[in-house]
Structures are given as structure tokens and as C-alpha cells.
Amino acid sequence: MSRQALDELKQQISLLDYLQGHDWRPARTLRRGRLMGLCPLHEDHEPSFLVDPQRNLFYCYGCGRGGDVIRFAELYHQVKFPQALILLRQWLGLPPLLRETTEFYRVQLHRRSEAVDYLYQRGIRSTELIEHLRIGSAPGGCLRGWLTQLGYSRLALREAGLVTAAGYDTYMHRVVFPLEANLYGRSISASAPPHRFLPGSKGGLYAWDQVRQYPEVILVEGLFDYAALWQAGFHTVTCSMGTNLNAHQLRQLCDGPRTVYVAFDADTNGSGQKTSRSLASRLTDHGVSARTVSLPEGHDPNSFFAEGGDAHQFQSLLEAAR
């Protein structure tokens, strides 16, 4: 990419807009319109991250890193320069593209009995829940044609991660959950890798804006765990999409006084329980009340309900959490 193209990209993307799009909020305003807040690049306890919107630059007095929006994308997503450029161009054009893709997949769900059957097997049977999660079906072989008819170039689809270099749909034989700025696809076929995301950050906690005002929040690993709890009536649930929370997700849990019930998988080897205790300890260190939920061994919240557990029994687990 030429120097002129780089300068044009930086002019197109406001650093402040990009930061706020990744849930950064200033703590105070300084002279000449500069802003100070917690650093999104490390675990910051006092505002040390300076943003100059006029110059489109940042600097952290805590970790000593600074630069422009491209440098921030490199550090935040932990990628190299070329990948950071792709992510920024993707961020510019991704919202409308994701909306079109999500709606296309939602229509396909009602045309694909295999996807509905898979959801039913996983215990997702409520029409209200499917609409709430905006679940879709990616059969493969048809998304590219639809989006190119709408005017999207093959290059844009490839950079977004929706189409492979060979020109095929990336998501095939999957049920699809739209995220804040990404897509999660769960394979229906046992022969394919089970999980797939678009390139870039998986984003923050799932549906966080809907639960952040509650004094008690249930945190689960996966979207099927989220779905099982929501269907059972536990609507103050959020999902981290894995046990390794990114800095953004940790900050979200710590953005106010609340109790977090960590309901990760009870793996037979004990790894899930160990991770739950470790996360609870980290949250406690940040001043958040945290409790670990002890599920029956070998179960996650999804399998707990899919195999006969009910809301009363899960409520008992919450009350017993320590």
C-alpha cells in the first residue's frame, strides 16, 4: 500500500471512533480537547491512556506505547502491520456487510431442516430464543452470489473473511450467530472444525448492553450455554466465547459493582473448574464480587438443560456458588 493510500485510510478512520467502537470510554477531558482514560492495551487501574482526537494519536503513560490508529490496531488485535490494515478496512465496511450476511443466513435457517434439527438436538427449541439470538444457517455455496448481486466486490468479501481465496463461502454447513462485529459459526458436520469466527477480534461480552445494568450476572463460555440459560428464564446471562477473556471483556465485567457467577464447563479433567476459580480470583482483585458455579462433572450449562436439568435445579447451583 502506498503512503498516499495509508494517509487516506487514517483520514477515513477517526482514532476516537475506532476506540469507542471497541468500548473505550474517556474518564476525563484535558486541555485542547485531549482525552484520558483507562488503557485498552493492558490491565490499567488508573487512567493513563491519552488520546488526541485532533492529531488522531494516542499514548499510554502506563505501558509506554503510542501511535496512530494503525499502530493501535496492531497492538490491540496483536497482529502485524498488513493484517492491521485489513482489519481497519474491514471495520470501515463491515457493519452493512455483516447486516446483509446475517439477514441472508436468517432466511436460510427456515429453508434448511438440518440446521433446525441440529438446534433442536442442542436443546434450542424456542422460536423467541432463535429470534432473540438472530440465529441463521450457512449452507455454503450461495452467500457469495447473493452479496455480489448486492454490489459487494469479491475483494471486500475476501477481506471480510466471508469468502476464501479460492472463491468459496467460508461458512459451510454451520449454524451462525451474529456478534457485535463478527460472526460465530458452529459446524453441523462432525468432519469440520467445530468453531469458526471471522478474522479479527471476537469482540466484547455477548449481549453485554442488555445485562450490564443488573446487580448479578451469569458468565458462561459458549453461545449454546447462553441459549440454554436464556431459554430457561435466566436473562441476566452473558457469554465470553471461550475461557480466556480478553482485556475488553474483563473491563466490562469490572465496569461497576455487581456479582458475577462464573458458570464455565465442569470438564472431567478439572480444567474448566480451575479456569473458573482463576477468573473469579482476578475479578475479586478488581473489586468485583465473583462466585464459581459447580455444575455436575462433565456438564456445561447447555448439556445440563439438554439432558433434563431445569431452572429450579440451576437456581440451586447459583445459590450454592462460592
C-alpha positions in Angstrom: 0.0 0.0 0.0 1.3 3.4 -1.0 2.0 6.2 1.5 -0.9 8.2 0.0 -3.3 5.2 0.5 -2.1 4.8 4.1 -2.7 8.5 4.8 -6.2 8.2 3.2 -7.1 5.2 5.3 -6.0 7.1 8.5 -8.1 10.1 7.4 -11.1 7.9 6.9 -10.9 6.3 10.4 -11.1 8.5 13.4 -9.0 7.0 16.2 -11.6 8.1 18.7 -14.4 6.5 16.7 -12.3 3.3 16.5 -11.6 3.3 20.2 -15.2 3.9 21.1 -16.2 1.2 18.7 -14.1 -1.1 20.9 -15.9 0.1 24.1 -13.2 2.6 25.2 -14.6 5.5 27.2 -12.7 8.6 28.4 -12.5 9.3 32.1 -11.9 13.0 31.8 -11.2 15.7 29.3 -7.9 17.7 29.2 -6.9 20.9 27.5 -7.2 21.3 23.8 -9.8 18.5 23.6 -7.5 15.7 24.6 -9.0 12.8 26.5 -7.7 10.5 29.2 -9.0 7.0 30.1 -8.0 3.5 31.1 -5.6 1.9 28.6 -7.2 -0.8 26.5 -3.8 -2.4 25.8 -3.1 -3.6 29.4 -4.8 -4.0 32.7 -5.0 -0.4 33.8 -6.3 0.7 37.2 -5.8 4.5 36.9 -6.4 6.5 33.6 -3.1 6.6 31.8 -4.2 6.4 28.1 -4.1 9.8 26.4 -6.0 10.4 23.1 -5.6 13.5 20.9 -8.6 13.4 18.6 -7.3 16.4 16.6 -4.0 14.7 15.7 -5.5 11.2 15.6 -2.8 9.9 18.0 -2.6 8.1 21.3 -0.1 7.5 24.0 -0.2 5.4 27.2 1.9 6.7 30.2 1.4 3.2 31.8 2.8 0.9 29.2 4.7 3.5 27.1 3.0 2.6 23.8 1.6 5.1 21.3 1.0 5.9 17.7 -1.8 6.3 15.2 -4.9 4.2 14.5 -2.9 1.6 12.5 -0.5 1.1 15.4 -3.4 0.8 17.8 -5.0 -1.9 15.7 -1.7 -3.8 15.6 -1.3 -3.7 19.4 -5.0 -4.2 20.3 -5.6 -7.2 18.0 -2.0 -8.5 18.4 -1.4 -8.6 14.6 1.3 -7.4 12.2 1.0 -4.3 10.0 -0.5 -5.9 6.9 -3.2 -7.7 9.0 -3.9 -4.5 10.9 -4.6 -2.7 7.5 -7.0 -5.5 6.5 -8.8 -5.3 9.9 -9.2 -1.5 9.6 -10.5 -1.7 6.0 -12.8 -4.4 7.2 -14.0 -2.2 10.1 -14.9 0.6 7.7 -17.1 -1.6 5.5 -18.1 -4.4 7.8 -21.3 -3.2 9.6 -23.5 -3.1 6.5 -21.9 -6.2 5.1 -22.5 -8.1 8.3 -26.1 -7.0 8.4 -26.7 -8.2 4.9 -24.9 -11.5 5.7 -26.9 -12.0 8.9 -30.2 -11.4 7.3 -29.3 -13.8 4.4 -28.4 -16.6 6.9 -31.6 -16.0 8.9 -33.7 -16.6 5.8 -31.7 -19.7 5.1 -32.5 -21.2 8.5 -36.1 -21.6 7.7 -35.2 -23.4 4.5 -32.7 -25.8 6.0 -34.2 -28.6 8.1 -30.7 -29.9 9.0 -29.9 -26.7 10.8 -33.2 -26.6 12.7 -32.7 -30.3 13.6 -29.3 -29.5 14.9 -30.6 -26.7 17.1 -33.3 -29.0 18.4 -30.8 -31.6 19.3 -28.8 -29.0 21.3 -31.9 -28.0 23.2 -32.7 -24.8 21.3 -36.4 -25.1 20.6 -37.9 -21.7 21.3 -38.8 -19.5 18.4 -38.5 -16.5 20.6 -34.9 -17.6 21.5 -34.0 -18.1 17.9 -35.2 -14.6 17.0 -33.5 -13.1 20.1 -30.1 -14.6 19.1 -30.8 -13.9 15.3 -29.6 -17.4 14.6 -29.1 -18.3 10.9 -27.9 -21.2 8.7 -24.9 -21.1 6.4 -25.4 -23.9 3.9 -22.4 -22.8 1.8 -22.3 -22.2 -1.9 -24.8 -19.3 -2.1 -23.7 -16.3 0.1 -21.1 -15.0 -2.4 -23.5 -14.9 -5.3 -26.1 -13.0 -3.2 -23.7 -10.4 -1.8 -22.1 -9.8 -5.2 -25.6 -9.2 -6.6 -25.9 -6.5 -3.9 -22.8 -4.8 -5.2 -20.1 -6.1 -2.9 -16.8 -6.9 -4.6 -15.1 -10.3 -4.2 -12.2 -8.5 -2.7 -14.4 -7.0 0.0 -15.9 -10.4 0.8 -12.4 -12.0 0.9 -11.0 -9.3 3.2 -14.0 -9.6 5.5 -13.3 -13.3 5.7 -16.7 -14.4 4.3 -15.1 -15.9 1.1 -12.0 -17.9 0.8 -9.1 -17.1 -1.6 -10.5 -19.8 -3.9 -13.8 -18.0 -4.0 -15.9 -20.4 -1.8 -18.1 -19.4 1.1 -16.1 -19.6 4.3 -19.1 -20.7 6.4 -20.5 -24.0 5.2 -22.9 -26.4 6.9 -23.0 -24.2 10.1 -25.5 -22.6 12.3 -24.5 -18.9 12.6 -24.7 -16.5 15.5 -24.1 -12.7 14.7 -21.9 -11.0 17.2 -21.1 -7.3 17.8 -18.6 -7.1 14.9 -18.1 -10.7 14.0 -19.9 -14.0 13.2 -19.7 -17.3 15.1 -20.4 -20.4 13.1 -20.9 -23.8 14.7 -20.4 -26.8 12.4 -23.2 -29.2 11.9 -20.8 -31.7 10.4 -18.5 -33.7 12.7 -15.8 -33.7 10.0 -15.2 -29.9 10.1 -13.6 -27.8 12.8 -16.4 -27.0 15.3 -15.8 -23.3 15.7 -15.3 -20.5 13.2 -15.0 -16.7 13.5 -14.2 -14.0 11.0 -10.7 -12.7 11.2 -10.2 -10.0 13.9 -11.4 -9.6 17.4 -14.3 -11.7 18.7 -15.4 -8.5 20.5 -16.7 -8.0 23.9 -19.1 -10.0 26.1 -22.2 -11.2 24.2 -25.3 -9.0 24.7 -23.5 -7.0 27.4 -25.6 -3.9 26.9 -28.7 -5.9 27.8 -27.3 -7.1 31.1 -24.8 -4.6 32.3 -27.3 -2.8 34.5 -28.2 -5.8 36.6 -26.5 -6.4 40.0 -26.0 -10.1 39.3 -24.7 -11.5 36.0 -24.1 -15.1 34.9 -21.0 -15.7 32.8 -20.8 -18.7 30.5 -18.2 -20.0 27.9 -20.3 -20.6 24.8 -23.3 -19.3 22.9 -25.2 -22.6 23.3 -24.7 -22.3 27.1 -26.1 -18.8 26.8 -29.0 -20.0 24.8 -29.9 -22.8 27.3 -29.9 -20.4 30.2 -31.8 -17.7 28.4 -34.4 -20.3 27.3 -34.8 -21.4 30.9 -35.6 -17.9 32.0 -32.1 -16.7 33.2 -31.9 -13.5 31.1 -29.0 -11.8 33.1 -26.6 -14.1 31.3 -23.6 -13.2 29.1 -21.0 -15.1 27.2 -17.2 -14.8 26.7 -16.9 -17.2 23.8 -14.1 -19.1 25.5 -12.5 -19.2 28.9 -9.7 -16.8 28.0 -11.3 -13.4 28.4 -9.7 -10.5 26.5 -8.9 -7.2 28.2 -12.0 -5.6 26.8 -14.3 -8.4 28.3 -12.5 -8.2 31.7 -13.1 -4.4 31.8 -16.7 -4.9 31.0 -17.2 -7.2 34.0 -15.4 -4.7 36.2 -17.2 -1.5 35.0 -19.5 -1.3 38.0 -20.5 -3.0 41.3 -22.0 -6.4 40.6 -21.8 -10.1 41.5 -20.5 -12.4 38.7 -21.5 -16.1 38.7 -18.9 -17.9 36.6 -20.6 -20.9 35.1 -17.9 -22.5 32.9 -17.8 -26.1 31.8 -17.2 -28.8 34.5 -14.6 -30.7 32.5 -13.8 -34.2 33.6 -10.1 -33.3 33.8 -10.8 -30.3 36.0 -9.5 -27.6 33.6 -12.8 -25.7 33.4 -13.1 -25.6 37.2 -9.5 -24.4 37.5 -10.1 -21.6 35.0 -13.3 -20.6 36.8 -11.5 -20.2 40.1 -8.7 -18.3 38.4 -11.1 -15.8 36.8 -13.1 -15.4 40.0 -9.8 -14.5 41.8 -8.9 -11.9 39.1 -12.4 -10.4 39.4 -12.1 -10.2 43.1 -8.7 -8.5 42.8 -10.5 -5.8 40.7 -13.2 -5.3 43.4 -15.9 -7.4 41.8 -17.8 -10.0 43.8 -17.3 -13.3 42.0 -18.6 -16.8 42.6 -18.0 -20.1 40.8 -20.9 -22.3 39.9 -20.3 -26.0 40.3 -22.0 -27.9 37.6 -22.2 -31.8 37.6 -18.9 -33.2 36.3 -18.7 -33.5 32.6 -21.5 -30.9 32.0 -21.8 -27.4 30.7 -24.9 -25.3 31.1 -26.1 -26.4 27.6 -25.9 -30.2 28.4 -27.2 -29.6 31.9 -30.6 -28.4 30.5 -30.5 -30.6 27.3 -30.2 -33.7 29.5 -33.1 -32.9 31.8 -31.9 -30.2 34.2 -34.5 -27.5 35.0 -34.5 -23.9 36.1 -35.1 -24.8 39.8 -32.1 -27.1 39.8 -29.9 -24.5 38.2 -31.1 -21.8 40.6 -30.0 -24.1 43.4 -26.5 -24.3 41.9 -26.4 -20.5 41.8 -27.3 -20.3 45.5 -24.6 -22.8 46.3 -22.0 -21.0 44.3 -18.9 -19.8 46.3 
